[in-house]
């Protein structure tokens, strides 16, 4: 027994360490990642992702919702739950005339949950918060509104890289009959670097220019959650959930440099004769991240059906982010999802024990460009495939989403994401008679 525990603990520690570098940026090209903290990632596990992002009311002893720490109290005594997910994304960007595609395989989440005692659970993990990747080039040639016949052809390039990630730990516990509460503490870390370059490609006698910016964040934030489960007749239930992320201040460093330079004389594409026009380097600054409210309601039949809807709201106009953040807007959204299991305890037929999921979402993002707020919608489908002779499962989901518009100079993004996670459920701390 002791050897088994040591082996399992070693595997978990190694996996956690490996997941930290995997929590880097996505490489699906998005011009909306140019602003503020980049593209905010959809929160939740793979089960949640298959149900349209529904999360605040999810509660189950074989899976858990790390977006609402009150769900940790559902952990079975002597159980151990390990969930690791990856996703593959395909993106198509269009301005109404030209289309560009990109793709990427990336880390989605790592989460662990186990009980402290009956009705009291503990969870921890690593999840992505935002992605700052983009790579956009725009040639300005004859016929373009910005074309200058004296300067000739101009190539404008915008590039960004980096991401923000959160490592969290929390606990959830029963307060009274049907009522649970929880608290998560999360450590936010990471950095985003951005480049804006203007190159005169037809005349080497003109100076090119480059603006380079780097933003880093690190700090602790808190999130509290509540869930109330009311049992009805015939295994039916109603559940109400809510969570609140406190406004928090995190340490922030920011640097920016604006230079002009010549290129092409020493060697093609090699810049020289740098002239720094402006430079700023602020260490130990502060960033303010807004509070977030979430609430929802769900109903279902135990071990067979779960349906629910939740909403979230955060006023990003109250945020303070160093640098050139662009316009901020209140972020609000609604998520709805459904899960159906034909017969969880069927002795034969894996399709009878599979979990079938469907969902959708509507979101007004925190990014506003001019007078236009960037909005998106998504539809999802997912399945949970049980692993033989255990409560473990493999979760798979497909997410199609559409972001932006072609009016007012914006772009439309069509995103197709395939996600896969392994949800391992095991009993620990039990002395086995036979090995």
N, C-alpha and C positions, 0 to 999 in steps of 0.2 A: 504493500500500500504506500509506504513512504517513497519508494522508488518511482511509483506512478505519479505521485503528487509532484515530486521534483522535476520529472520529465515534462509534465504539463506546464508547470510554472516557468520552466526554462523556455519552452516553445512560445508562451505568451510574451515573455520579456523580449525575446528576439524579434517576434512579430511587431511588437510595439515600437522597437527601435528602428526596424525597417520601414515602418509606416511613416515616420517623421519626415525623411527625405521625399517619400512618395507624395506628401501633401503639397507639392509644388503646383505651379500654375497649369491650367489647361492651355492647349495650343489651338483651340477653335477661335478663329479670327472674329473679333467683334469691335466695331468702332465705338460702341458705347462703353467699352472698358477704358477709354481715354479719360474718363471723368471720375473725380472723387476717389472712392476705394475700388473702382472697377465694377464688374458684374457681381452682384451678391448671389451666392449659391443658394439653391433651394435646400431648406433644412429638412432633416429627417432621415430615417432608415430606408432600406430598399422596400420594405413593406409599405411605408408611408409614400414613397415615390410612385409605387404602383397604384395608389389610391388618390392620385391627384394632389399629393402633398398634405393630405389630412394627417394630423399628428397630435394635436393637443388632447384629443379624446381617446387615443389608442391606448389599450391596456390589455395585456395578455401575459400569462405565465411562461410562454415559450418564446416570446419576443418582447421588446420594450421600446418605448418612445423616449429617446434621450432629449427631445425638445420639451418634454414635460416631466421633470424629475419626480413628480408624484407617482408616476407609473412604476418606479422602482420598487414600490411596496408590494407589487404583485409577484415578486420573485418567489419561487417555490423554496421551501426549506431544503437545505443541502444541495441545491442546484447550482449550476454555473453556466452562464450564457456568454458566448463569444460570437461576435458578428463582424465580418470583414467584407468590404465591398469595393468593386472597381466599376468604371463605366467607360464606354466608348461613344464619342460624340461626332456627329457629322453636321457641319454648318454650311449654309448657303446664304451669301450676302448679295443683296440686289438694291440698286438705286432706281429701278424701273427700266433700265436699259442694259446695263452690264451686270453679269452674275459672276461671283467668285465663290469657290468652295474650299473648305479646310476640314481636317479631322484630327482626332486625338484620343489616346487611351490614357486614363488618369485614375488616381486614387479617389474614392468616394467617402469612405468612413471606416473607422475602427472603433468598436464599442464593446465593453465588457460589463456584465451585471451579475451580482451574486447576493445572497441574503446575508444579513447580519444575525437576524433571528426572525421568527414568524411575524410577518407584517412590517418588516423593516429591511429595506434593500439598499444596495450601494452600486453606483455605476460610474464608469470612467471611459474616456476615449479621446479620439482625435478626429476632427471634422474640418473641411475647408470652409472658409467664410466668404472669400471673394477672389476673383480672378482678374488680373490686369493685363492679359496678353492681347495684343493687336499688332498688325503689320499692314499699313495702308500706304499705297503710293498713288499719286495723282499727277500725271503729266499735263503740263500747261503748254499747249501748242497753238499754232495759228488757228483762229476760229473760236478759241475759248474766251469767255468774257474777261479773264484775268491776263490774257496774253499781251505782252509788251513787245512790239516789233524791234525796239532798240536793244532790249536785253536778250531777246530770242527765247528759245525753249527753256522751260523751268520744270524741274522735277521736285515735287513736294512729297516728303516721306514722313509718316508718323509711325513710331514703333513703341511698344510697351511690353514689359515683361515683369514677372513676379506675382506674388499672391499673399493673402493673409489667411492664417490658419488658427484654429482654436483647439487647445487641449483642455478637457473639462473633467471634473470629478464632482459627484453629488450623491445625495441620499434622499430616500423617500420613505414615509412611514404612515401607518394608520393612525388617525386621530380619534375617530369614533366610527360607529357602524356605517360602512359604505363610504366614509370620507377619508381621503389621504392627502398629504401635503408633502412637498419636497423642495429641495434647494440645490442648485448647481452653481459651482464656482468655475469660471472659465478663464484661461490665460490666453490672450490674443497676442500673436506675434507674426512677423513677416515684413516684407518691404516690396514696393513697386518702383520701378525705374522707367522713365519715359524720355523719348527722344523726338524732337521735331526738327527736320532738316530741310533746307531750301537750297537746291543746287542748280546753277545755271549751266546746262549741259552743252550749249552751243557756243559759249564764249568763255574761255579760260581767263580772260582779263577782268572778269567780275568776281567779287568775293562771294563765296557761299556762306551760309550761316547755319548754326545749330543751337537749339535750346535743349539742355539736358536737365532732368529733374529726378530726385530720388526722395521717396517718402517711406519712413519706417514707423511701425507702431508696436507697442508692447505694454501689456497691463492686464489687470484682473477685473472681471465683471461678474455680477451676480444675476441669477434668474430664479424666480420662485414659481411654484406650480401647485395647483389644486385639482383634484378629481373627486367627483361624487358619483358612486355607482348605486343605483336603486334597482333592486331585484323585483321582478314582476312574476306572474304565474307562468308555468311551463317553460322555465329556463329563459324567459325573456327578460330584458334589462334595458334601462335607460342610463346613459352616462353623460355627465356635464363636466367640462374641463376648462381650465383657465391657466394662463401663465403670464408672468410679468417680468420683463428684463429691465433692470434698473438703469437709469442714465449713469454713465460712468466716464471718468476721466482717465486716459491712458497716456503714457509717455510717448513722445513723438519727436523724431529727428527729421529735418527737411533740408535739402541742399538743392541749389539751382545754379546753373552756369549758362551764360549766353556768349557764344564766341562766333567770330567770323574767321574764315580761312580761305586760302587758295588751294586749288587742286589741279592735278594733271600735268604740272611742269616737271616735277621730279620723276614721277611715274604715274601712269593712268590710275585714277582712283585713290591715290595716296595724298592725303591732306598735309599741308605744311603752312608755315607763316601764320600760326595761330595768333589771334588778337582777342583777348578776353574783354568783352564789353560790359559784363556785369557778373557778379558772383555773390552768392549768399549761402551760409552754412549755419543752421540753427540746431544745436544739440540740447537735449533736455527740455524740449518744448512740451506742449500739451495739446491733445485732441479730445474733443467732447463727442461722445457717441450717444444717440438719443435713446430714450426709454421705448419699450415695445410692449403693446398689449395684444394678447391672443385669447380667444374664447371659442367654445364650440359645444355642440351637442351631438350625441350619437344614440343609436338604439340597435337592438339585435337579438339574436337567439344564441345562447352560449354554445360554442363549438360548431356553429353552423353559419351564422350570418352576422355581419357588422356593417352598418351604414352610418354616415355622419357628415357633418358640415362644420367648418370652422372659419374664422376670420382673423386677420391681424392688422394692426395699425401702428405706425411709428412716424413721428413728425421729424423728418430729417432737416427741416428748415432750422431746427434748434441745434444742429450739429455744428461743430467747429473743426475744420480740417485745414492744416497748413498747406500752402502752395496755391495753385490755381485750380480750385475744386470744380468750377463750373456751377451751374444752377442746381440747387437742391429743392426737392418737393416732398410733401407727405407721401409715405409709402403705405398702401393699403391693398388688401387682397382677400379673396375668398377661395376656399378649397373644399371640394366635395369628393367623397369616395365610397366605394362599396366593395365588400369582400364576401364571397360565398364559398362554403365547403360542403360538398354533397354528403359525405359521411366520414368525419375525422377518425372514427374508430373502426372503419371497415377492415376486415381481416384479409380481404383480397381486392385487387384492383387499385393501382396507384392513382388512377384518375378520380376515383371516389374520394381519396384523401387529399387531393391537391387543393390548394387555395387559389381561387380565381378572383382577380381584382380589377377594378375599373374606376376611373376618376377624371376630374378636370379642375381647372383653376383659372381665375382671372386676377390680374395683378396690375396695379399702377405703380411703376417703379419709382425709386427715389431720385432718378435723373430727369432733369428738365433741360431742354435745349431751346433757348429762346423762350417762346410762349408754349412750346409743345412738350408735354410730359410723355416720356417713353413708356408705353403700355405693352402688355403681353398676355397671351392666353396659352393654355396647354391642355392636351388630352393624354391620358395614360392608360396603360394596360399592364397587368402583372400576374405572375403565377408564383406560388410557393410549392416546391416539389419536395415531398417528404423523403427523408433518407431511411432506408429499411431498418426496422427494429429500433427506432429511436424517435425522439422529438425534434431532432435536428432536421434542417431543410436547406435547400438551395432556393434563393429568391431571384427571380428574373423580372425585369420590367422594361417597357418601351415607353418613351416620352416624346411626343411631338409638340413643339412649342413654336410660337411666332411672336416676334418682338419688333416694335418700331412701326414706321410708316414711310411712304415716299414723299409726303407733302413736307413743305417747309425745309427742304434740303436733307431730310432724314433718309435712313436706309431701312429696309426690311430684312430681318434675319429669320430664316427657317432652320430650326434645329431639330435633329433626330438623335435621341440618346438611347443607347442600350446599356442597361445596368445589370450586374450580377453580384450577388453576395452569398457568402456561406454563413449560415446561422447554426452554430454548434451548441447543442444543449446536452449537458452531461450532469451526472450526480457526483459531487465531490464530498469529501469528509465522511464517507460511509465505508466502514470496514467490511470488505467483501470476504465471504467464506471461501469462495473459489475464484481463482484468477484465470 
